């Protein structure tokens, strides 16, 4: 299929896909489609699972992947309206009851002293997107900045098992959170966050998105796979999608990642859905092993942003 027919195929998908195709590939805002995300399709299904107490699953982080935390992350990635009242209520509920002593978000009783920087990054991402009040997020920002490692990135295991090298997983989650916080117009610790953002991006560039900075070998073959939702786990498409969203300029250290994206494209111009991360889900958005609108949309907007045409 040529690009026109691929877009036609994408527009036959869920309303959240339709909205993002218009926004990201056709440069057309469709607020009517965004409003529909909350009442039909995948967005409507997620919201229908919300309990009377304002949570999903059992509590904030349990069980994966139907907890409040991962459902809110899914809804943010669907591009649900940022002013959705139910989601805003749930975020405030978490802020009222789940703050750890270090100012971050506690996952449960074992983390009420020290929170998890990866989760803090994800929470900052969707809380900023859904317009939580800036003053309610400042302690989370403080807790994140305290966790930066000497190599410029982050690792949630640094305080649990003494990790001394940053993790691509944690670093990308923090980057997504910082960018969304600043995109929302919040100015708290702006210079500090800009410095952290730059060093974290350089940490990913240093690894050419998936290669060891010491040996040049692939760090983890899973980084080259394209599951969706990504959850907390790093992969090159999720990383490239962040870089296009943050409007980062082309860097030659992106090239190997783009080569791997190209190798995964089907002959008809689409990308398949690869194996999902195991765990309980509310419902399956796309089956594995068949052409994926999520992966095709994300790959195309990354390629379009960096003006790369695949042969």
C-alpha positions as CSV (number, residue, x, y, z in Angstrom):
1,X,0.0,0.0,0.0
2,X,1.1,3.5,-0.6
3,X,0.9,6.2,2.1
4,X,-2.6,7.3,1.0
5,X,-4.0,3.7,1.4
6,X,-2.2,3.1,4.6
7,X,-3.8,6.3,6.1
8,X,-7.2,5.1,4.8
9,X,-6.6,1.8,6.6
10,X,-5.6,3.6,9.8
11,X,-8.7,5.7,9.7
12,X,-10.8,2.5,9.9
13,X,-9.4,1.9,13.3
14,X,-10.5,3.0,16.8
15,X,-11.4,6.6,17.3
16,X,-8.2,7.3,19.2
17,X,-6.2,6.1,16.2
18,X,-8.3,8.2,13.9
19,X,-7.7,11.3,16.1
20,X,-4.0,10.8,16.2
21,X,-3.8,10.2,12.4
22,X,-5.5,13.5,11.7
23,X,-3.3,15.3,14.3
24,X,0.0,13.7,13.5
25,X,-0.1,12.6,9.9
26,X,-2.6,15.0,8.3
27,X,-1.8,18.0,10.5
28,X,-5.5,18.6,11.2
29,X,-7.0,19.1,14.6
30,X,-10.3,17.1,15.2
31,X,-11.6,18.0,18.7
32,X,-14.8,16.2,17.8
33,X,-12.9,12.9,17.5
34,X,-11.0,13.5,20.7
35,X,-14.2,14.0,22.7
36,X,-15.5,10.7,21.3
37,X,-12.5,8.8,22.8
38,X,-14.0,9.1,26.2
39,X,-17.4,7.6,25.3
40,X,-16.7,4.9,22.7
41,X,-14.1,2.4,21.5
42,X,-11.0,1.7,23.7
43,X,-11.3,4.9,25.7
44,X,-14.9,4.1,26.6
45,X,-14.0,0.6,27.6
46,X,-11.1,1.8,29.9
47,X,-13.4,4.3,31.6
48,X,-16.2,1.8,32.0
49,X,-13.8,-0.3,34.2
50,X,-13.3,2.5,36.7
51,X,-14.7,1.6,40.1
52,X,-16.9,3.7,42.4
53,X,-13.9,4.5,44.6
54,X,-12.1,6.1,41.7
55,X,-9.6,3.3,41.1
56,X,-9.0,0.6,38.5
57,X,-7.9,-2.9,39.5
58,X,-7.2,-3.5,43.1
59,X,-5.3,-0.2,43.9
60,X,-2.9,2.3,42.5
61,X,-0.3,-0.2,41.2
62,X,-1.8,-3.7,41.5
63,X,-2.4,-5.8,39.5
64,X,-0.5,-5.2,36.3
65,X,-1.8,-4.1,33.8
66,X,-5.2,-3.2,35.1
67,X,-4.2,-1.0,38.0
68,X,-5.1,2.7,38.3
69,X,-1.5,3.6,37.3
70,X,-1.3,1.7,34.0
71,X,-4.9,2.5,33.1
72,X,-4.2,6.2,33.4
73,X,-1.1,5.8,31.3
74,X,-3.1,4.0,28.6
75,X,-5.7,6.7,28.6
76,X,-3.1,9.4,28.3
77,X,-1.6,7.5,25.3
78,X,-5.0,7.2,23.7
79,X,-5.1,11.0,23.7
80,X,-8.2,11.2,25.8
81,X,-9.4,14.8,26.4
82,X,-7.0,16.4,28.9
83,X,-10.0,17.8,30.7
84,X,-11.8,14.5,31.4
85,X,-13.3,14.9,34.8
86,X,-13.2,11.3,35.9
87,X,-9.5,10.9,35.1
88,X,-8.7,14.2,36.9
89,X,-10.6,12.9,40.0
90,X,-8.6,9.7,40.0
91,X,-5.3,11.5,39.7
92,X,-6.2,13.8,42.6
93,X,-7.2,10.7,44.6
94,X,-3.7,9.3,44.1
95,X,-2.1,12.6,45.1
96,X,-4.2,12.7,48.2
97,X,-3.3,9.2,49.4
98,X,-0.1,7.9,47.7
99,X,2.6,10.3,48.4
100,X,5.8,8.7,49.8
101,X,8.1,10.4,52.3
102,X,10.5,11.4,49.6
103,X,7.7,13.3,47.8
104,X,7.2,10.8,45.0
105,X,4.3,8.4,44.4
106,X,4.2,5.3,46.6
107,X,3.3,2.0,44.9
108,X,2.2,0.4,48.2
109,X,3.2,0.0,51.8
110,X,6.8,-1.0,51.0
111,X,7.5,2.2,49.1
112,X,6.0,4.8,51.4
113,X,9.5,5.8,52.4
114,X,11.2,5.8,49.0
115,X,9.3,5.9,45.8
116,X,10.2,4.5,42.4
117,X,11.7,7.0,39.9
118,X,10.3,5.1,36.9
119,X,6.8,5.3,38.2
120,X,7.3,8.9,39.2
121,X,8.2,9.7,35.6
122,X,5.1,7.9,34.2
123,X,2.9,9.6,36.8
124,X,4.3,13.0,36.0
125,X,3.6,12.3,32.3
126,X,-0.1,11.6,32.6
127,X,-0.8,13.9,35.6
128,X,0.7,16.8,33.6
129,X,-1.2,15.8,30.5
130,X,-4.5,15.7,32.4
131,X,-3.8,19.2,33.9
132,X,-3.1,18.4,37.6
133,X,-2.3,21.5,39.5
134,X,1.4,22.4,39.2
135,X,1.8,22.8,43.0
136,X,0.6,19.3,43.5
137,X,3.4,17.9,41.3
138,X,6.4,19.8,42.7
139,X,7.4,17.2,45.3
140,X,7.4,14.6,42.5
141,X,9.7,16.8,40.4
142,X,12.0,17.2,43.4
143,X,12.1,13.4,44.0
144,X,13.0,12.8,40.4
145,X,15.8,15.3,40.2
146,X,17.4,13.8,43.4
147,X,17.6,10.5,41.5
148,X,19.8,11.5,38.6
149,X,22.9,9.4,38.2
150,X,26.5,10.4,37.3
151,X,26.0,9.1,33.7
152,X,23.1,11.5,33.2
153,X,20.2,9.1,33.3
154,X,18.0,7.3,35.9
155,X,17.6,3.8,37.3
156,X,14.8,2.7,39.6
157,X,17.2,0.0,41.0
158,X,19.7,2.5,42.2
159,X,18.0,2.8,45.6
160,X,16.8,-0.8,45.7
161,X,19.9,-2.9,44.7
162,X,22.6,-0.4,44.3
163,X,22.7,0.0,40.5
164,X,25.4,2.3,39.4
165,X,24.5,2.6,35.7
166,X,21.4,4.2,34.4
167,X,18.6,2.2,32.8
168,X,17.1,3.0,29.4
169,X,13.7,1.9,30.8
170,X,13.7,4.4,33.7
171,X,15.4,7.2,31.7
172,X,12.8,7.2,29.0
173,X,9.9,7.2,31.5
174,X,11.5,10.2,33.2
175,X,12.0,12.0,29.9
176,X,8.4,11.6,29.0
177,X,7.3,12.9,32.3
178,X,9.6,16.0,32.3
179,X,8.6,16.9,28.7
180,X,4.9,16.7,29.5
181,X,5.3,18.7,32.7
182,X,7.0,21.5,30.8
183,X,4.7,21.2,27.8
184,X,1.8,21.9,30.1
185,X,3.4,25.3,30.8
186,X,4.6,24.5,34.3
187,X,7.7,26.4,35.3
188,X,8.8,24.8,38.6
189,X,12.6,24.1,38.6
190,X,12.6,24.8,34.8
191,X,16.4,25.1,34.5
192,X,17.0,22.0,36.5
193,X,14.6,20.0,34.5
194,X,16.0,21.3,31.2
195,X,19.5,20.1,32.4
196,X,18.1,16.7,33.4
197,X,16.2,16.4,30.1
198,X,19.4,17.2,28.1
199,X,21.6,14.7,30.0
200,X,19.0,12.0,29.8
201,X,18.6,12.4,26.0
202,X,22.4,12.2,25.7
203,X,22.3,9.0,27.7
204,X,20.1,7.4,25.1
205,X,22.2,8.9,22.3
206,X,25.3,7.5,23.9
207,X,23.8,4.0,23.5
208,X,22.6,4.6,19.9
209,X,19.2,3.7,21.3
210,X,20.0,0.0,22.0
211,X,23.8,-0.6,22.0
212,X,26.2,-1.0,24.9
213,X,28.4,2.1,25.3
214,X,31.3,-0.3,26.3
215,X,31.1,-3.2,23.8
216,X,28.8,-1.9,21.0
217,X,26.7,-5.1,21.4
218,X,22.9,-5.1,21.6
219,X,22.0,-4.5,25.2
220,X,18.7,-6.4,25.1
221,X,17.1,-7.9,22.0
222,X,13.7,-6.9,23.4
223,X,14.6,-3.3,22.8
224,X,14.1,-4.0,19.1
225,X,10.6,-5.5,19.5
226,X,7.5,-3.4,19.0
227,X,4.8,-4.5,21.6
228,X,2.1,-2.1,22.5
229,X,1.2,-0.8,25.1
230,X,4.9,-0.4,26.1
231,X,4.1,-0.2,29.8
232,X,7.3,0.8,31.7
233,X,9.5,-1.1,29.2
234,X,11.9,0.5,26.8
235,X,12.0,-0.2,23.1
236,X,13.4,1.8,20.2
237,X,10.0,2.8,18.7
238,X,8.8,4.2,22.0
239,X,12.1,6.1,22.3
240,X,12.0,7.5,18.8
241,X,8.3,8.5,19.3
242,X,9.4,10.5,22.4
243,X,12.1,12.2,20.3
244,X,9.7,13.3,17.6
245,X,7.2,14.4,20.2
246,X,9.8,16.5,22.0
247,X,10.9,17.9,18.6
248,X,14.5,16.9,19.1
249,X,16.6,17.5,16.0
250,X,18.0,14.6,14.0
251,X,21.2,13.0,15.3
252,X,23.2,10.5,13.4
253,X,23.1,8.2,16.4
254,X,19.4,7.5,15.6
255,X,20.4,5.8,12.3
256,X,20.7,2.2,13.6
257,X,17.4,2.4,15.4
258,X,15.7,3.6,12.1
259,X,17.4,0.8,10.2
260,X,15.8,-1.7,12.6
261,X,12.4,-0.1,12.2
262,X,12.7,-0.3,8.5
263,X,13.5,-4.1,8.7
264,X,10.3,-4.7,10.5
265,X,8.0,-3.1,8.0
266,X,5.7,-5.4,6.0
267,X,5.7,-5.4,2.3
268,X,2.3,-3.6,2.3
269,X,3.8,-0.8,4.3
270,X,2.4,-1.7,7.7
271,X,4.1,-3.0,10.9
272,X,2.8,-6.0,12.9
273,X,1.9,-6.2,16.6
274,X,4.6,-8.1,18.4
275,X,4.0,-10.2,21.5
276,X,2.5,-8.2,24.4
277,X,4.0,-7.9,27.8
278,X,2.5,-10.7,29.9
279,X,0.0,-9.7,32.6
280,X,-3.7,-9.1,33.2
281,X,-5.4,-6.6,30.9
282,X,-8.8,-5.0,30.7
283,X,-9.1,-6.1,27.1
284,X,-6.9,-6.7,24.1
285,X,-6.6,-3.7,21.8
286,X,-4.8,-5.5,19.0
287,X,-3.9,-9.1,18.5
288,X,-0.3,-10.1,18.1
289,X,1.1,-11.3,14.8
290,X,-1.1,-9.2,12.5
291,X,-0.8,-5.7,11.1
292,X,-1.0,-3.1,13.9
293,X,-2.5,0.3,13.6
294,X,-0.8,1.4,16.8
295,X,2.7,0.4,15.5
296,X,2.0,1.7,12.0
297,X,0.8,5.0,13.2
298,X,3.7,5.5,15.6
299,X,6.3,4.4,13.0
300,X,4.9,6.7,10.4
301,X,4.8,9.8,12.6
302,X,8.4,9.2,13.6
303,X,9.5,8.7,10.0
304,X,7.5,11.7,8.9
305,X,8.9,13.9,11.6
306,X,12.5,13.1,10.7
307,X,11.7,13.3,6.9
308,X,12.8,9.7,6.3
309,X,11.3,7.8,3.4
310,X,11.5,4.0,3.5
311,X,12.2,2.2,0.3
